[in-house]
Amino acid sequence: MLTFVAFFRTLLFFLLFVPFTIIWALVSSIFALPLATKARFYLIIWCWSWVGMQLIRWVVGIKVRVEGLEHLPKQGFIVAANHQSAWETLYLQLLLPPQTQVIKKSLLKIPFFGWAFRLTSPIAIDRTDGKAALSQIIHQGQNRLNQGLNVLIFPEGTRTDWHSPGRYKQGAVSLAAATKAPLVHLIHNSGKYWRNKGFIKYPGTIGVKILPAIEVQPGKLSTPLKQLQQQLNTELPKLNQRF
């Protein structure tokens, strides 16, 4: 019975959110054209994410509890977050505005949404060329920080299972070292409820933990990278036990 209800609620969510995404991408893109990048973010992405999270909360039944909000700097910071599902790509837009994020270039080819997303100046990389991608993250990341945007990076590079932490790559710590911007580590267990390996999304409370910001010194990347990895390996099981 629980699975049937979850299936129905998930289906209803997609029946509502997909048409809204198409319509909103078209409408917001037109009005966003004359706006600056930061204003485009709020019009296109923030509003879209807000609607999506309302549907996730009231239709699917997924709530969120955040710990450590006091650790977020006021502006101009980098966030390294683990990546488990599409849920965080919505929610973190609301939690960390105004922002840009490092994404795979192919996302910009998605009809309607990708075209609108392009207007917000994401850092779109080709993950098959690691050296060029890292250079792009550093160069464009500095540019976005200078524009007053926070930068969100998923160091695992791809989605992982909620019970299996992935291996972090160095993009976030390299950007922090090059820009001297504070680096915040955010850990969540979204995949426990918003599962990627199946259509059905299950009701529950996703736990999000924000850890104190760290400063990364140029030429000393291995230590903070190990620190982030250790925090992920330690804190994720704790979130899974509590939420």
JOBEL-V384194 format. One record per pair of residues at least 6 apart in sequence whose ideal C-beta (glycine too) atoms are under 7 Angstrom apart, sorted by the first residue. I is the first residue (numbers start at 1). J is the second residue. D is the distance in whole Angstrom. If there is no record, write none. Layout:
I_J_D / I_J_D
This chain:
3_200_7 / 6_200_5 / 6_201_7 / 6_202_5 / 6_203_7 / 7_200_5 / 9_59_6 / 9_60_5 / 9_61_6 / 10_60_6 / 10_199_6 / 10_200_5 / 10_201_5 / 12_59_5 / 13_55_5 / 13_56_7 / 13_59_5 / 13_60_5 / 16_55_6 / 16_59_7 / 17_52_6 / 17_55_5 / 20_51_6 / 21_48_7 / 21_112_7 / 21_113_6 / 22_112_5 / 24_48_5 / 25_112_4 / 25_113_5 / 25_115_7 / 25_116_4 / 26_112_6 / 28_43_5 / 28_44_5 / 28_116_6 / 29_44_7 / 29_115_7 / 29_116_5 / 29_119_6 / 31_43_6 / 32_40_4 / 32_43_5 / 32_44_5 / 32_119_5 / 35_43_7 / 37_120_7 / 37_121_5 / 37_147_6 / 38_98_5 / 38_147_7 / 38_148_6 / 38_149_7 / 40_119_5 / 40_120_5 / 41_97_7 / 41_98_5 / 41_99_7 / 41_120_5 / 42_97_7 / 42_98_7 / 44_116_5 / 44_119_6 / 44_120_6 / 45_93_5 / 45_120_6 / 46_93_6 / 46_94_7 / 46_97_6 / 49_90_5 / 49_93_4 / 49_94_5 / 50_94_6 / 52_90_5 / 53_90_6 / 53_91_6 / 53_94_6 / 56_62_5 / 56_87_7 / 57_63_6 / 60_201_5 / 60_203_7 / 61_203_3 / 62_193_5 / 62_194_7 / 62_201_7 / 62_203_6 / 62_204_6 / 62_206_6 / 63_205_5 / 64_91_6 / 64_205_7 / 64_206_5 / 64_208_6 / 65_205_6 / 65_207_6 / 65_208_7 / 65_243_7 / 66_208_4 / 66_210_7 / 67_208_7 / 67_209_5 / 67_210_7 / 68_209_6 / 68_210_3 / 68_211_6 / 69_210_6 / 71_184_6 / 71_210_5 / 71_211_6 / 71_212_5 / 71_213_6 / 72_184_6 / 72_210_6 / 73_182_5 / 73_213_6 / 75_148_7 / 76_145_5 / 76_150_7 / 76_181_6 / 77_150_5 / 77_181_6 / 77_182_5 / 77_184_6 / 77_213_7 / 78_151_5 / 78_153_7 / 78_172_6 / 78_175_6 / 78_176_5 / 78_181_5 / 78_183_5 / 78_184_7 / 79_96_6 / 79_150_6 / 79_152_5 / 79_153_7 / 79_184_5 / 79_186_6 / 80_153_6 / 80_155_5 / 80_172_4 / 80_183_6 / 80_185_5 / 80_228_6 / 81_88_6 / 81_92_6 / 81_152_6 / 81_154_6 / 81_186_4 / 82_156_6 / 82_165_7 / 82_187_6 / 82_188_7 / 82_232_6 / 83_154_4 / 83_156_5 / 83_158_7 / 83_159_5 / 83_160_7 / 84_159_6 / 84_160_6 / 84_162_5 / 84_190_5 / 84_191_3 / 85_159_6 / 85_190_5 / 85_191_5 / 85_194_4 / 85_196_6 / 86_194_7 / 87_190_4 / 87_194_4 / 87_206_7 / 88_188_6 / 88_190_5 / 92_152_6 / 93_99_7 / 96_150_5 / 96_152_6 / 98_148_7 / 98_149_5 / 98_150_7 / 99_149_6 / 99_150_4 / 99_151_7 / 99_152_5 / 100_120_7 / 100_121_6 / 100_122_5 / 100_123_6 / 100_144_5 / 100_149_5 / 100_151_6 / 101_122_6 / 101_152_4 / 102_123_5 / 102_125_6 / 102_137_6 / 102_153_5 / 102_171_7 / 103_122_5 / 103_123_7 / 103_124_6 / 104_125_7 / 104_127_6 / 105_124_4 / 105_125_6 / 105_126_5 / 107_114_6 / 107_117_7 / 108_114_4 / 108_117_6 / 108_118_5 / 108_124_6 / 121_144_7 / 123_136_7 / 123_137_6 / 123_140_5 / 123_141_6 / 123_144_7 / 125_133_4 / 125_136_5 / 125_137_7 / 126_132_7 / 126_133_6 / 127_133_6 / 127_157_6 / 134_171_6 / 134_174_6 / 137_171_5 / 137_174_7 / 137_175_6 / 138_174_6 / 138_175_6 / 138_178_5 / 141_151_5 / 141_175_4 / 141_179_6 / 142_178_7 / 142_179_5 / 144_151_6 / 145_151_6 / 145_179_6 / 145_181_6 / 151_175_7 / 153_171_6 / 153_172_4 / 155_168_4 / 155_169_5 / 155_171_6 / 155_172_5 / 156_166_4 / 156_167_7 / 156_168_6 / 157_169_6 / 159_196_6 / 160_166_4 / 161_191_6 / 162_189_5 / 162_191_3 / 162_192_4 / 162_240_7 / 163_240_6 / 165_232_5 / 165_233_5 / 165_236_5 / 168_225_6 / 168_228_6 / 168_229_5 / 170_221_6 / 170_225_6 / 172_183_6 / 173_183_7 / 173_216_5 / 173_221_5 / 173_224_5 / 173_225_5 / 174_221_6 / 176_183_4 / 176_216_4 / 177_216_4 / 177_217_7 / 177_218_5 / 177_221_6 / 182_213_4 / 182_215_6 / 183_213_6 / 183_214_5 / 183_216_6 / 184_210_6 / 184_213_5 / 185_211_4 / 185_228_6 / 185_231_6 / 186_208_7 / 186_210_5 / 187_209_5 / 187_231_7 / 187_232_6 / 187_235_5 / 187_236_6 / 187_239_7 / 188_206_6 / 188_207_6 / 188_208_4 / 188_239_7 / 189_206_6 / 189_207_6 / 189_236_6 / 189_239_4 / 189_240_5 / 189_243_6 / 190_206_5 / 192_204_7 / 192_240_6 / 193_201_6 / 193_202_5 / 193_204_4 / 193_206_6 / 194_201_5 / 195_201_7 / 205_243_5 / 206_243_6 / 207_239_4 / 207_242_6 / 207_243_4 / 209_235_6 / 209_239_6 / 211_231_6 / 214_224_6 / 216_224_5
